[in-house]
Amino acid sequence: MRLGCWSLRLAAVAVPLAIGACKGGGGGDSGGASSAQTKGASLKMGAALSMTGAAATYGQSQKNGLEAATEEVNGGNTLQGIKLELLVEDDATSKEQGINVFQRFINTDKVSVIIGPTLSTTATAADPLAQQARVPVLAISNTSPTGITDIGDYIWRDSLTEAQVVPGAVKKAKAKIGFKTAAVLYGNDDVFTKAGYDVMKKALADETVTVVDTQTFAKPDRDFSAQLTAIKGKNPEILVVSALADNAAAIVAQARQLGYAGAILGGNGFNSPAFIKNAGPAAEGVLVGTSWNSASTAPANQRFKELMQKRGVNPDQFSAQAYSGVLIVAEAVRKAGFKTGRDEVKNGFAQVKDLDTPLGKFSFTPTRDAQHEPAVQQVKNGKFEIVQ
């Protein structure tokens, strides 16, 4: 059944957005998208995004990117008359709601491909449903190194894993700052933040950095003074944090309030303008590994930033990955001979290679993970800047 009243549909033929009425049930052709469709048809993309809950900051950015790319592809008429239809549902940053959204996309809307969900934790619960139903999934922000694409051969992603981003960020941060000791603070109740910690721990060890203290927290926490006081007492040269954006902002702000003056390196969850806004001046100088090089002068990236600016949106990694996801779906349709069935889209994904996207030249690895160059950014004057 439909979850709540939040639903967005981007029309296949007409570009304007329409907000769907809240209603239960629904129908669809029994053949759905499971078989090849004729040229000139529409292709339904079901996007499960965290529009509410702890990851809502990311979900809104993703929706912006998906909408812009869908309009761009449809307006370009590069799919021989096929129009992309975007259906967005709120996964509420919840495994349970994520499962229900996937079931609706698979059985009622009969989409050709599912995009999302926003968090790896939700993906571990919902993706197996798509795998069993043979519906391709393109994850656009799931960064846990394990437990995502290894679910099965219908699960793909354009988001680099923490293991592909964090080690380079630690290495570059060490070269820039020259630290020898670190403390680590991470969320222990989320697959994403726990996976980030595991990668951070190994990356620090590989760089012969001594970890003087490790502290944990949970997503609902808002007071981190006990953990930060303990960390400050160990006098680490850098604080490494794996957290979602809301927690990350509070942690950084409270660390500075408590007098911690050392460097701070954040994981993928820091990659949002909302982190800078909510942390305020305390965000200045924070280093973050990123999958999106905002300074890239590549035409695909410049076009993406232009479209975001026209929408009055501050682009970030999450909108860039979402925008790229739609370009990847469109390319898969081309590679599939302009067929829009579920298996055709899946087979098309396997043929995507060196596609120009805001993320750079994009390809999938043999294990259906993303392959493109990561970067490192730092907050300067209230904005992220790429560290050269």
KADA-V48860 format. One line per field, one symbol per residue. psi: psi as a letter, one per 40 degrees, with the letter a starting at -180 (. if undefined). burial: I if it has 9 or more other ideal C-beta (glycine too) atoms within 8 Angstrom, else O. Layout:
psi: ???
burial: ???
This chain:
psi: ihhaehhhhhiddhdiihhiihiiaiaihddaeeiiiiieiihhhhhhigeiadeddddddddddddddddddddefeffehihhhhhiheffhdddddddddddddddfidihhaididddddddddddddefhihhheehehdiecdedieehiiehiiddedddddddddddddfieiiihhihefhddddddddddddddddefhhheihiiiideiehedddddddddefidihhhhiidddddddddddddeeheiihhiadeeghdddddddaddehehihiiehgdeheiddddddddddddefhhiadddddddddddddddddddeffieiddddddddeehhfhhideahhiiideeiihihiihiihhfeihhhh.
burial: OIIOOIIIIIIIOOOOOOOOOOOOOIOOOOOOIIOOIOOOOIIIIIIIIIIIOOIIIIIIIIIIIIIIIIIIIIOOOOIOOIIIIIIIIIIIIIIOIIIIIIIIIIOIIIIIIIIIIIIIIIIIIIIIIIIOOIIIIIIIIIIIIOIIIOIOOIIIIIIIIIOOIIIIIIIIIIOOIOIOIIIIIIIIOIIIIIIIIIIIIIIIIOIOIOIIIIIIIOIOOOOIOOIIIIIIOIOIIIIIIIIIIIIIIIIIIIIIOIOIOIIIIIIIIIIIOIIIOIIOOIIIIIIIIIIIIIOOOIOIIIIIIOIIIOIOIOIIIIIIIIIIIIIIIIIIIIIIOIIIIIIIIIIIIOIIOOIOIIIIOIIIOOOIIIOIOIIIIIIIOOOIIIIO
